[in-house]
Amino acid sequence: MTAEPSPTHVAPAPVRPPLDLLIAAPRGFCAGVDRAIIIVERAIEKYGAPVYVRHEIVHNKYVVDSLKAKGAIFVEKLSEVPDGVPVVFSAHGVPKAVPAKAEVRGLNYIDATCPLVSKVHRQAERQVQNGRHILFIGHRGHPEVIGTFGQVPEGSMTLVETVEDAEALDIPIAPENLAYLTQTTLSVDDTAAIIAVLERRLPGIIAPRGEDICYATSNRQAAVKAMAKQCDAMLVIGAPNSSNSLRLVECAEREGTKAMLIQRGPEIDLGWLDGVRTLGITAGASAPEVLVRELVDTLAQHFTVQEQEVEAAKEIIAFKLPRGLEEDA
């Protein structure tokens, strides 16, 4: 008799715990970031590689590495740019001295400063022209702050980083000769608290025309607030030097939800997700959607995931490209 074949033992598939994903909308690229990246890509197409970029075009390693692969070279100083090649200035803006030096050298430069940052630059110039001293709310050392201070003569602005700074201010200038402006990527709540102190202590201080914190920063923070209390934890995709991404982490934590900043999905510490059944996901304004999908795919390898988008606002803003880099140029 022919022996019956022994049954093949098949190990049971590991049971993956369920994980509900709430994904914030809006998230990721804003119009200013999108414009800046397109500027670098179009410059490479028009002039050929290499095209130099002063400072990271936006604060995101994935984006920077992608542009490097296409022919962009990133430098921190204009002196590192050789003669005869194009140079792009980052979305964060630069002091006036930078394009002035480029012109002296005869460099072909393209300014990718976000139009909303440029708006703050123009306000700073107007206030100083009108004889006012500016109290600038922002983070010391951030490229946007450096660029804005560089729009006006030295000594025309004073940096205010915290409520404590605002309380301690001792500037011998009449309030009506003072104005305040803000960095575009700040915490909405922190900035409101600082402004409240300035307006209490300096009645008559001149406010900016409209909100300086950009729509994308405000919308992404509002989306986090709308969903944080529904989540056991939140992940924010963004770079550690991205101001708006760091503010999203803080925003979630203020709602009582633990939160973490990560740059890529594979970086996630699964132990950090112990006990998490509902996870919120968002991305800073310089993080592309491909990184959101990468994170979801990574989580799907370890959990049975269900996705739901939580929409707090719609964004339809787009900015024009510089002359000569338009689609039909």
Stockholm file with secondary structure:
# STOCKHOLM 1.0

chainA/1-329         MTAEPSPTHVAPAPVRPPLDLLIAAPRGFCAGVDRAIIIVERAIEKYGAPVYVRHEIVHNKYVVDSLKAKGAIFVEKLSEVPDGVPVVFSAHGVPKAVPAKAEVRGLNYIDATCPLVSKVHRQAERQVQNGRHILFIGHRGHPEVIGTFGQVPEGSMTLVETVEDAEALDIPIAPENLAYLTQTTLSVDDTAAIIAVLERRLPGIIAPRGEDICYATSNRQAAVKAMAKQCDAMLVIGAPNSSNSLRLVECAEREGTKAMLIQRGPEIDLGWLDGVRTLGITAGASAPEVLVRELVDTLAQHFTVQEQEVEAAKEIIAFKLPRGLEEDA
#=GR chainA/1-329 SS CCCCCCCCCCCCCCCCCEEEEEEEESCSCCHHHHHHHHHHHHHHHHHCSCEEEESCSSSCHHHHHHHHHHTEEEESSGGGSCTTSCEEECTTCCCTHHHHHHHHHTCCEEECCCHHHHHHHHHHHHHHHTTCEEEEESCTTCHHHHHHHTTSCTTSEEEECSHHHHHHCCCCSCGGGEEEEECTTSCHHHHHHHHHHHHHHSTTCBCCSSCSSCHHHHHHHHHHHHHHTTCSEEEEECCTTCHHHHHHHHHHHHTTCEEEEESSGGGCCGGGGTTCSEEEEEECTTSCHHHHHHHHHHHHTTSEEEEEEEECCCCCCCCCCCTTCSTTC
#=GC SS_cons         CCCCCCCCCCCCCCCCCEEEEEEEESCSCCHHHHHHHHHHHHHHHHHCSCEEEESCSSSCHHHHHHHHHHTEEEESSGGGSCTTSCEEECTTCCCTHHHHHHHHHTCCEEECCCHHHHHHHHHHHHHHHTTCEEEEESCTTCHHHHHHHTTSCTTSEEEECSHHHHHHCCCCSCGGGEEEEECTTSCHHHHHHHHHHHHHHSTTCBCCSSCSSCHHHHHHHHHHHHHHTTCSEEEEECCTTCHHHHHHHHHHHHTTCEEEEESSGGGCCGGGGTTCSEEEEEECTTSCHHHHHHHHHHHHTTSEEEEEEEECCCCCCCCCCCTTCSTTC
//
